[in-house]
């Protein structure tokens, strides 16, 4: 009869299983082990220190993202599918160190099937450029992948239905930093119900990445006074990633 695992090893194994579940892998199979492997397992079970093995790195990220998109399919899991034109999956570099997560698609995004392509998207592009990056250097996604009617705030059950796909995207991209754009993204990612004033200006540990909160570009279009505060948030991200803002060209 096998010896029971110690609590630390159980915790590590649970973390690995949860990782695979985020990737959409639910079936596990036990394979026979030879004498050498059995001895190694015995050592793990009896060692007081759990083995320090990192979670596996996904080698073919584009294929993994395609699998997630295929799993979404022509989604009818919540009411948001009614009236949509396109599912807005995500766009950007599969090897991005920086990932932006917004609330949900708007009219332009629903039309084109790509996140942040309208006025708010143009502002986000400017924010990314100010950080010394290009849009294609980062990865951009939303909490929900279908446009809420009239651009209303997505309901909790809609976010809960769609967010597992976002979690799987994050697991594939493995960004160093995630920036939650706006209260809806922040509250859903962090499972916290707090004001933007309290959520901003600090780091959160999130699935192996650092997460920061700032204002949504659509909010900045309505209240440009908050652009200065948003730049502070982005500078915090830049410092962590070792980024420098591009030098301004001299005015003639």
C-alpha positions as CSV (number, residue, x, y, z in Angstrom):
1,X,0.0,0.0,0.0
2,X,1.5,3.4,-1.0
3,X,2.5,5.8,1.8
4,X,0.3,8.9,2.1
5,X,1.8,12.1,0.7
6,X,2.9,14.9,3.1
7,X,0.8,18.1,3.0
8,X,3.4,20.1,1.2
9,X,3.7,17.6,-1.6
10,X,-0.1,17.3,-1.8
11,X,-0.3,21.1,-2.2
12,X,2.3,21.0,-5.0
13,X,0.5,18.3,-6.9
14,X,-2.9,20.1,-6.5
15,X,-1.3,23.2,-8.0
16,X,-0.1,21.2,-11.0
17,X,-3.5,19.6,-11.5
18,X,-5.2,23.0,-11.4
19,X,-2.7,24.3,-14.0
20,X,-3.7,21.5,-16.4
21,X,-7.4,22.1,-15.7
22,X,-6.9,25.8,-16.7
23,X,-5.5,24.4,-19.9
24,X,-8.6,22.4,-20.5
25,X,-6.9,19.0,-19.6
26,X,-9.1,17.0,-17.3
27,X,-8.2,13.4,-17.9
28,X,-5.2,11.9,-16.3
29,X,-3.8,8.3,-16.7
30,X,-1.5,6.4,-14.5
31,X,1.3,4.5,-16.4
32,X,3.4,1.6,-15.1
33,X,6.7,2.6,-13.5
34,X,10.0,0.7,-13.5
35,X,12.0,0.0,-10.4
36,X,14.1,3.2,-10.7
37,X,11.0,5.4,-11.1
38,X,9.3,3.6,-8.2
39,X,12.3,4.4,-6.0
40,X,12.1,8.0,-7.1
41,X,8.4,8.2,-6.1
42,X,9.3,6.5,-2.8
43,X,11.9,9.2,-2.2
44,X,9.4,12.0,-3.0
45,X,6.8,10.4,-0.6
46,X,9.3,10.0,2.2
47,X,11.3,13.2,1.8
48,X,10.4,16.0,4.2
49,X,11.1,18.7,1.5
50,X,8.8,18.6,-1.6
51,X,10.5,18.6,-5.0
52,X,10.9,22.0,-6.5
53,X,9.7,21.4,-10.1
54,X,8.2,24.4,-11.9
55,X,4.9,24.2,-13.9
56,X,5.5,23.0,-17.4
57,X,6.1,25.6,-20.1
58,X,3.8,25.3,-23.1
59,X,6.0,25.0,-26.2
60,X,3.5,25.5,-29.0
61,X,1.5,28.5,-27.7
62,X,-0.3,29.3,-31.0
63,X,-1.7,25.7,-31.1
64,X,-2.7,26.0,-27.4
65,X,-4.6,29.2,-28.1
66,X,-6.3,27.7,-31.1
67,X,-7.5,24.9,-28.9
68,X,-9.0,27.3,-26.5
69,X,-10.7,29.2,-29.3
70,X,-12.0,25.9,-30.7
71,X,-13.4,25.0,-27.2
72,X,-15.3,28.3,-27.2
73,X,-16.8,27.5,-30.5
74,X,-19.9,29.3,-31.6
75,X,-20.6,30.0,-27.9
76,X,-24.1,30.1,-26.5
77,X,-23.2,29.5,-22.9
78,X,-24.7,32.8,-21.7
79,X,-27.1,35.4,-22.9
80,X,-24.4,37.6,-24.4
81,X,-24.4,35.5,-27.6
82,X,-27.7,37.0,-28.5
83,X,-27.2,39.7,-31.1
84,X,-23.4,39.5,-31.3
85,X,-21.6,39.5,-34.6
86,X,-18.2,38.1,-33.6
87,X,-16.6,36.5,-30.7
88,X,-13.7,38.7,-29.7
89,X,-11.0,36.2,-28.5
90,X,-7.7,38.1,-28.0
91,X,-4.8,39.4,-30.0
92,X,-1.1,40.0,-29.7
93,X,2.2,38.3,-29.0
94,X,2.0,34.8,-27.6
95,X,5.3,35.5,-25.8
96,X,4.2,38.9,-24.4
97,X,5.7,39.9,-21.0
98,X,2.7,42.3,-20.7
99,X,-1.0,41.5,-21.0
100,X,-3.9,43.9,-20.9
101,X,-7.3,42.7,-19.8
102,X,-10.4,44.8,-20.4
103,X,-14.1,44.5,-19.7
104,X,-15.7,43.4,-22.9
105,X,-16.0,44.2,-26.6
106,X,-17.8,47.3,-27.9
107,X,-19.5,48.0,-31.2
108,X,-16.3,48.3,-33.2
109,X,-14.8,45.2,-31.6
110,X,-17.9,43.2,-32.2
111,X,-17.8,44.3,-35.8
112,X,-14.1,43.4,-36.4
113,X,-13.7,40.5,-34.0
114,X,-10.6,42.1,-32.4
115,X,-10.3,43.8,-28.9
116,X,-9.7,47.5,-28.5
117,X,-10.0,48.7,-32.1
118,X,-12.4,51.7,-31.5
119,X,-11.7,55.0,-29.9
120,X,-10.7,53.4,-26.6
121,X,-8.5,51.1,-28.5
122,X,-6.7,54.0,-30.2
123,X,-6.0,55.5,-26.8
124,X,-4.7,52.1,-25.5
125,X,-2.4,52.0,-28.5
126,X,-1.1,55.4,-27.5
127,X,-0.6,54.2,-23.9
128,X,1.4,51.2,-25.1
129,X,3.5,53.4,-27.4
130,X,4.2,55.7,-24.5
131,X,5.6,52.7,-22.6
132,X,8.1,52.1,-25.5
133,X,6.2,49.1,-26.8
134,X,4.1,48.3,-29.9
135,X,0.6,46.8,-29.9
136,X,2.0,43.6,-31.4
137,X,4.5,43.3,-28.5
138,X,1.7,42.8,-25.9
139,X,-1.3,40.5,-25.6
140,X,-4.8,42.0,-25.2
141,X,-8.0,40.3,-24.1
142,X,-11.3,40.9,-22.3
143,X,-13.1,39.3,-19.4
144,X,-16.1,38.5,-21.6
145,X,-15.7,37.8,-25.3
146,X,-19.1,38.9,-26.6
147,X,-20.4,42.5,-26.7
148,X,-23.0,43.2,-23.9
149,X,-26.1,44.9,-25.3
150,X,-25.8,48.6,-25.5
151,X,-22.2,48.3,-24.0
152,X,-23.7,47.7,-20.6
153,X,-21.6,46.3,-17.8
154,X,-21.4,42.5,-18.0
155,X,-23.3,40.6,-15.3
156,X,-21.5,38.4,-12.8
157,X,-22.8,35.2,-14.2
158,X,-21.7,36.3,-17.7
159,X,-18.2,37.0,-16.4
160,X,-18.1,33.7,-14.5
161,X,-19.1,31.8,-17.6
162,X,-16.5,33.4,-19.8
163,X,-13.5,33.9,-17.4
164,X,-12.3,30.3,-17.5
165,X,-11.3,30.8,-21.1
166,X,-9.4,34.0,-20.1
167,X,-7.6,32.1,-17.3
168,X,-6.5,29.5,-19.9
169,X,-5.2,32.3,-22.2
170,X,-3.2,33.7,-19.3
171,X,-1.8,30.2,-18.6
172,X,-0.6,29.9,-22.2
173,X,0.8,33.4,-22.5
174,X,2.4,33.4,-19.1
175,X,2.9,37.2,-19.0
176,X,5.2,38.7,-16.4
177,X,2.6,41.5,-15.8
178,X,-1.1,41.8,-16.3
179,X,-2.8,45.2,-16.3
180,X,-6.5,45.1,-15.5
181,X,-8.2,48.0,-17.4
182,X,-11.0,49.3,-15.3
183,X,-13.1,48.1,-12.3
184,X,-14.9,45.2,-14.0
185,X,-11.6,43.6,-15.1
186,X,-10.0,44.2,-11.7
187,X,-12.8,42.9,-9.6
188,X,-13.3,39.8,-11.7
189,X,-9.6,38.9,-11.8
190,X,-8.9,39.6,-8.2
191,X,-12.3,38.5,-6.8
192,X,-12.4,41.8,-4.9
193,X,-15.2,44.4,-4.6
194,X,-13.4,47.6,-3.9
195,X,-13.0,51.1,-5.4
196,X,-10.5,52.0,-8.1
197,X,-8.8,54.3,-5.6
198,X,-8.1,51.4,-3.3
199,X,-7.3,48.9,-6.1
200,X,-4.8,51.1,-7.9
201,X,-1.2,51.8,-7.0
202,X,-0.1,48.4,-5.8
203,X,1.0,45.0,-7.0
204,X,-1.0,41.8,-6.7
205,X,0.3,38.3,-7.2
206,X,-1.8,36.5,-9.8
207,X,-1.2,33.1,-11.2
208,X,2.6,33.5,-11.4
209,X,2.4,37.0,-12.7
210,X,2.2,40.5,-11.2
211,X,-1.1,42.3,-11.6
212,X,-1.7,46.1,-11.6
213,X,-4.9,48.0,-11.9
214,X,-5.5,51.2,-13.9
215,X,-8.4,53.1,-15.5
216,X,-10.1,51.8,-18.6
217,X,-9.3,53.8,-21.8
218,X,-13.0,54.4,-22.3
219,X,-13.2,56.0,-18.9
220,X,-10.2,58.2,-19.8
221,X,-12.1,59.4,-22.9
222,X,-14.9,60.6,-20.6
223,X,-12.6,62.0,-17.9
224,X,-9.2,63.0,-19.4
225,X,-8.1,64.3,-16.0
226,X,-7.3,60.8,-14.9
227,X,-4.7,60.3,-17.7
228,X,-2.1,61.6,-15.3
229,X,-3.0,59.0,-12.7
230,X,-3.0,56.2,-15.4
231,X,0.5,57.2,-16.5
232,X,1.6,56.7,-12.9
233,X,0.2,53.2,-13.0
234,X,1.9,52.5,-16.3
235,X,5.2,53.9,-15.0
236,X,5.0,51.4,-12.1
237,X,4.6,48.6,-14.7
238,X,7.5,50.0,-16.8
239,X,9.8,50.0,-13.8
240,X,9.0,46.4,-13.0
241,X,9.6,45.3,-16.6
242,X,12.7,47.5,-17.1
243,X,11.1,49.6,-19.9
244,X,12.0,53.1,-20.7
245,X,9.7,55.6,-22.4
246,X,10.9,56.6,-25.9
247,X,12.7,60.0,-26.1
248,X,10.5,62.8,-27.4
249,X,11.6,64.3,-30.7
250,X,12.6,68.0,-30.4
251,X,9.9,70.5,-31.5
252,X,10.9,72.6,-34.4
